[in-house]
């Protein structure tokens, strides 16, 4: 694997998670169950004649809700974002038209800064080749403050403690698969730093999740089995953790998160080299903040009697200077 600097994304579960989130952060919603149901449908009404789906929900510093995703008429999907009053669910503002983008597209990630401004990233599905969009809107009225159009697919992002926006996407440059990660300045979208990972083996990159720890370091899924942490100051690679155990046939990283101490929690699926079909486990592990060393591992499958055969040997992380 070569690391270099340079210029060079089951609904039922998601619906339940969104419902639980809204129940926690909106206990005083005036429209109560109707409002929560609206967010838990796979398709829901934005306004008469339009439908869509929620990708992300967050809160503003003053407690309002902001949601993003896609909305449109019939089978079309347009970029969508709206701000709602937390107490009543009333729409403070919404945007479905972004000149120069779309008409088909979806915002996947969402964040707000200390001033309530809204940051989003997603994919422009209308473009002939992969294009992602990162947009900043003014919190008060939804006016567009800046936009970056970048090559790539999915385009997932996360806010940093300093009010910047971290973004990751996979793309192909000159026939080579690569993972591009960057931090964009919250003030104007300028690139503070960027990092390109080129994998000579052409393992499929999976740029569908990115997290930022309290120190501003960036945690992301590199591919189906590896998780990495990059320094928040300049994008230097701090460590890579390979989730594939010695006795595993294959693994698939699903989720990553960082806690208040900067430790990284990883959830992944793994299949053991057992016969005739192998055994499937869901594994959760916590990695040390500094070097990615596993602190603990927990695994389970659908049959408790087989837990004794769960993976017991897990690889150590690779620490790079």
C-alpha positions in Angstrom: 0.0 0.0 0.0 1.3 3.4 -0.9 0.4 6.5 1.1 0.9 9.9 -0.6 -0.2 13.5 -0.4 -1.5 15.3 -3.4 -4.5 16.6 -5.3 -5.9 13.7 -6.6 -21.1 6.1 0.4 -31.5 -2.2 5.2 -33.6 0.8 5.5 -35.8 -0.8 8.3 -32.9 -0.7 10.7 -32.0 2.9 9.7 -35.6 3.9 10.2 -35.7 2.5 13.7 -32.4 4.2 14.6 -33.8 7.6 13.3 -36.9 7.1 15.2 -35.0 6.4 18.4 -32.8 9.4 17.8 -35.7 11.7 17.3 -37.4 10.3 20.4 -34.4 11.3 22.4 -33.7 14.7 21.0 -37.3 15.9 20.5 -39.2 14.9 23.7 -41.4 18.0 23.5 -42.4 17.8 19.8 -45.9 19.4 19.5 -46.8 16.9 16.7 -45.4 14.0 18.6 -46.1 10.6 16.9 -47.1 12.1 13.5 -43.8 13.8 13.3 -41.7 10.8 14.3 -43.7 8.6 11.9 -42.9 11.0 9.1 -39.2 10.3 9.6 -39.5 6.6 9.9 -41.2 5.9 6.6 -39.0 4.7 3.7 -40.7 7.4 1.6 -42.4 10.3 3.3 -44.2 13.5 2.2 -42.1 16.7 2.2 -45.0 18.6 0.7 -47.9 17.8 -1.6 -46.7 15.7 -4.5 -43.1 15.2 -3.3 -41.5 12.2 -1.7 -38.0 11.3 -0.4 -35.9 9.7 2.2 -33.8 10.9 5.1 -30.1 10.2 5.2 -29.0 12.2 8.3 -30.5 14.2 11.1 -28.7 16.6 13.5 -29.4 19.4 16.0 -28.4 23.0 15.8 -26.8 24.7 18.9 -30.2 26.2 19.8 -32.0 22.9 19.6 -33.6 22.9 16.1 -33.5 19.9 13.9 -31.8 19.7 10.5 -32.4 16.8 8.1 -30.9 16.0 4.7 -31.4 13.4 2.1 -33.3 13.3 -1.2 -36.7 14.4 -2.3 -38.5 14.6 -5.6 -41.5 13.7 -7.7 -42.2 10.1 -8.7 -38.9 8.3 -9.0 -36.6 11.3 -9.3 -34.3 12.1 -6.4 -33.2 15.7 -5.7 -30.9 17.0 -3.1 -32.9 18.0 0.0 -32.2 19.8 3.3 -34.5 21.5 5.8 -34.5 23.0 9.2 -37.4 22.3 11.6 -38.4 23.9 14.9 -37.8 21.4 17.6 -40.9 22.2 19.6 -43.4 22.0 16.8 -41.8 20.5 13.7 -42.6 23.7 11.8 -40.4 24.2 8.7 -38.1 27.1 9.2 -36.5 26.8 5.8 -35.9 24.1 3.2 -33.9 23.7 0.0 -34.4 21.3 -2.9 -32.8 23.4 -5.6 -29.1 23.8 -6.0 -28.2 25.4 -9.3 -25.4 23.6 -11.0 -26.2 20.3 -9.1 -28.6 17.5 -10.0 -31.4 17.4 -10.6 -30.8 13.9 -9.2 -28.7 13.7 -6.0 -28.6 12.8 -2.4 -27.0 14.4 0.7 -25.6 11.7 2.9 -23.8 13.6 5.7 -24.7 16.6 7.8 -23.3 18.7 10.5 -23.6 22.2 12.1 -21.0 24.5 13.5 -21.1 26.7 16.7 -23.0 29.4 14.8 -25.7 27.0 13.6 -24.5 27.0 9.9 -25.2 23.7 8.1 -22.6 21.6 6.3 -23.6 18.7 3.9 -22.0 16.3 1.5 -23.4 13.9 -1.0 -23.4 12.6 -4.5 -24.6 14.3 -7.7 -26.2 11.4 -9.5 -26.8 13.3 -12.7 -23.1 13.9 -13.5 -21.7 11.6 -16.3 -18.8 10.7 -14.0 -18.7 10.5 -10.2 -19.1 14.0 -8.6 -19.6 14.8 -4.9 -20.8 18.1 -3.5 -19.9 19.7 -0.2 -22.2 22.7 0.7 -22.3 25.2 3.5 -25.6 26.9 4.2 -26.3 29.8 6.6 -28.2 28.5 9.6 -30.7 31.3 9.8 -32.2 31.1 6.4 -30.5 28.3 4.4 -28.7 30.7 2.1 -25.7 29.0 0.3 -22.4 30.3 1.6 -20.0 28.1 -0.4 -19.8 24.9 -2.4 -17.1 22.5 -3.5 -17.7 20.0 -6.4 -15.2 17.2 -6.2 -14.6 14.0 -8.2 -15.7 10.8 -6.4 -18.6 8.7 -5.2 -20.7 8.7 -1.9 -19.0 11.7 -0.3 -19.4 11.2 3.4 -18.3 13.9 5.8 -18.1 14.9 9.5 -17.6 18.2 11.4 -14.3 18.8 13.2 -14.1 20.4 16.7 -12.7 23.5 15.0 -15.7 23.9 12.8 -14.1 22.5 9.6 -15.6 19.7 7.5 -13.8 16.4 7.0 -14.7 14.5 3.8 -13.8 11.1 2.3 -14.6 9.6 -1.1 -13.4 6.7 -3.3 -12.6 7.4 -6.9 -10.6 6.2 -9.9 -7.7 8.3 -11.2 -5.8 7.1 -14.4 -7.3 3.6 -13.9 -6.2 3.4 -10.2 -8.6 3.0 -7.4 -7.9 5.5 -4.5 -9.4 6.8 -1.4 -9.2 10.6 -1.0 -9.7 12.3 2.4 -9.5 16.0 3.2 -10.4 18.6 5.7 -12.1 21.7 4.2 -12.0 25.0 6.0 -15.4 25.9 7.5 -15.0 29.6 6.5 -14.6 29.2 2.8 -14.2 25.5 1.9 -10.5 25.8 1.1 -8.6 22.5 1.5 -6.6 22.5 4.7 -5.0 19.2 3.9 -5.7 16.2 1.8 -4.5 12.6 1.7 -4.6 10.0 -1.1 -4.3 6.3 -0.4 -3.4 4.2 -3.4 -3.8 0.4 -3.1 -1.7 -1.5 -5.6 -3.8 -4.6 -5.0 -7.0 -2.7 -6.1 -8.9 -3.8 -3.0 -12.2 -2.0 -3.2 -12.3 1.1 -1.1 -15.4 1.7 1.1 -15.6 5.4 1.7 -19.0 5.3 3.4 -18.1 6.4 6.9 -15.9 9.0 8.5 -15.6 10.1 12.1 -13.6 12.8 13.9 -12.4 12.4 17.5 -12.3 15.2 20.1 -8.7 16.0 19.2 -9.7 16.5 15.5 -8.1 13.3 14.3 -10.0 11.6 11.4 -11.1 8.0 11.6 -12.3 6.2 8.5 -13.0 2.9 6.9 -10.3 2.2 4.3 -11.8 -0.9 2.7 -13.7 -4.0 3.6 -11.3 -5.0 6.4 -9.2 -2.0 7.4 -9.7 1.1 9.6 -7.3 4.0 9.7 -6.7 7.1 11.8 -5.2 10.3 10.3 -3.8 13.2 12.2 -6.2 16.1 12.3 -3.4 18.7 11.9 -2.0 17.5 8.5 -3.6 14.2 7.6 -0.5 12.1 8.4 -1.3 8.4 8.7 -1.2 7.5 12.4 -2.2 3.8 12.2 -4.1 1.2 10.3 -5.9 -1.7 11.9 -6.7 -4.8 9.9 -9.9 -6.5 11.2 -9.3 -9.9 9.4 -8.3 -12.5 12.0 -5.8 -15.2 11.2 -8.6 -17.8 11.2 -11.0 -15.7 9.2 -12.0 -16.2 5.6 -13.2 -12.7 5.1 -14.3 -9.6 7.0 -16.5 -6.6 6.3 -16.2 -3.4 8.4 -19.6 -1.9 9.0 -19.3 1.0 11.5 -16.7 3.1 13.2 -17.0 5.6 16.0 -14.6 7.6 18.3 -15.3 8.1 22.0 -14.4 11.1 24.2 -10.9 9.7 24.8 -10.2 9.2 21.1 -10.5 5.4 21.3 -12.0 3.9 18.2 -14.9 1.4 18.3 -15.2 -0.8 15.2 -18.1 -3.2 14.4 -17.6 -5.7 11.6 -18.7 -9.0 10.2 -16.3 -11.9 9.8 -16.6 -15.5 8.4 -14.3 -18.2 9.8 -12.5 -20.8 7.8 -14.7 -23.6 9.0 -16.3 -26.3 6.9 -18.5 -26.7 5.0 -19.8 -23.1 4.7 -17.9 -21.2 7.4 -19.4 -19.5 10.4 -20.5 -16.0 10.5 -19.9 -13.7 13.4 -20.5 -10.0 14.3 -17.5 -8.6 16.1 -17.0 -5.4 18.0 -13.6 -4.1 19.2 -12.2 -1.0 20.8 -8.9 0.2 19.6 -6.4 2.4 21.5 -6.4 6.0 20.5 -2.6 6.3 20.1 -1.7 3.2 18.0 -4.9 1.2 17.3 -4.0 -1.7 19.5 -7.1 -3.7 20.3 -8.2 -3.1 24.0 -11.0 -5.6 23.9 -13.0 -7.8 21.5 -16.5 -9.1 21.7 -18.0 -11.5 19.1 -21.3 -13.3 18.7 -23.3 -15.3 16.2 -26.8 -16.7 15.9 -26.0 -19.8 17.8 -24.8 -19.4 21.4 -23.3 -23.0 21.4 -20.8 -21.9 18.8 -19.4 -18.9 20.7 -16.5 -21.1 21.9 -15.4 -21.2 18.3 -15.5 -17.4 17.9 -12.3 -15.7 16.7 -9.7 -15.5 19.5 -6.7 -14.3 17.5 -6.9 -10.7 16.2 -4.1 -9.0 14.4 -2.3 -6.1 15.9 -2.4 -2.7 14.2 0.3 -1.4 11.9 1.9 1.7 13.4 3.5 4.0 10.8 5.9 6.8 11.5 
